[in-house]
Amino acid sequence: MEIISDYSLTKSFVSKKVQLLVGPNQIIYINLVPLKDFYSDDQWVRFYNFINMPIKDLRKNFNIKEELDLYDIVNLIIITLGQFREFATIYQTFLHGLEKIIDNLSMDLSQKAIYGNKILITREIFDYIMYIIKSSCGEKIEAPRQFSSEEERLFYLAQKEYDDQIKGLRQKEQASADAMLKVLLSITYAFPNFTFDYLFEQTLAQIRWLQKYAAEAASYEVNKQIFAAGNMKKGSKLNFFIK
């Protein structure tokens, strides 16, 4: 059955809870993570960094030789490695991250399975959960794909590894300690009714959407002043920034 969710940027301004329909009368509830948690919840930040790490680097980080993907690695840590003391810290990090985003998370060690709302989290469901979480955090990510064979899936993952490495390098180059503060300032400047407290309760995807319109609002205000002064080119007209 096709997996369906009610996630949308518009809905996320009203509720941070997403319904994931995975079967007849089977719903898993996903919790979106607000911006403030990226500054106040260290375990969540570590978990999010892990799930965004290029899979090749993630396998190297845990000294995994097999060609495992993110779903396999999460299951390995939560079901198997978590039983050993030397992996206690990383186990707690992954458990915290999963409990934060998946309602009623539970595990069956004997069956080596993870459940959300008593529903088995398969590879397809897990990939869709990651898609929603990363999308809500402003990541440009394609929707999960269905594969006709294991060989097709592995070939796709091999191609994706290279893309992830390039993406990781770009993110490092663009990182800035005060970048988010500048973004929030630009939003509150354009829309004074928004407070920092309010913005920190929103997801990164919402912040980036607001940032786009804050920039367009600022541009509109400049053009409005030019228009009022009669300095615009002949035949030009002032277009409102929300179209």
Secondary structure, 3 states (H helix, E strand, C coil): CCCEECCCHHHHCCCCEEEEEEECCEEEEEECCCCCHHHHCHHHHHHHHHHHCCHHHHHHHCCCCCCCCHHHHHHHHHHHHHHCHHHHHHHHHHHHHHHHHECCEEEECCCCEEEECCEECCHHHHHHHHHHHHHHCCCCCCCCCCCCCHHHHHHHHHHHHHHHHHHHHHHHHHCCCCHHHHHHHHHHHHCCCCCHHHHHCCCHHHHHHHHHHHHHHHHHHHHHHHHHCCCCCCCCCCCCCCC
